[in-house]
Amino acid sequence: MAKNKVVLARIANDSKRKSTLKRRRDGLFKKIEELSTLCDVEPAVVVYARGEEEESGVWPSKEVTEERFRRYEFIPDVEKTLKMTTQEAYLQERVAKEMDKIKREEKKNEEKEISLIMNQLADGMKLTMLDTTQLNAMYAFAEESLKKLKERSKKLMEDI
């Protein structure tokens, strides 16, 4: 059975809100415990419910959480921010990776197109039917292929 989508709005009914808080808090603590075990990290979670202290909670315990926060406070700012990234830097990195992917795909497409043209030439198509862009691309492809063959031949000769 599919779960209904949760509407993210404040729950008006007090008893329903308290039971939801308790259930979700316990689920959060369970996930944090799994994260701690699986990833060998020392997380600390504080859930504070204003006016409902009995529903608030700390994981793993108040003393351990205070100790972990104290330890974190004493880490130098340089070390804290060492692995941090800004949204802008993250997006720039993603854009650069996507641009590299696009360039690789464009190169693959160009090689396939040249291969297709070469097959058509082998089947009898005349060189005069090609435009200068296609001829230049074929020339560059042939040079690159020749370079790769020479490198491979040299490597094979060294192996012998």
Buried (B, 14 or more C-beta within 10 A) or exposed (E): EEEEEEEEEEEEEEEEBBEEBBEEBEEBBEEBBEEBEEEEEEBBBEBEBEEEEEBBBBBBEEEEBEEBEEEEEEEEEEEEEEEEEEEEEEEEEEEEEEEEEEEEEEEEEEBEBBEEBBEEBEEEEEEEEBEEEBEEBBEEBEEEEEEEEEEEEEEEEEEE
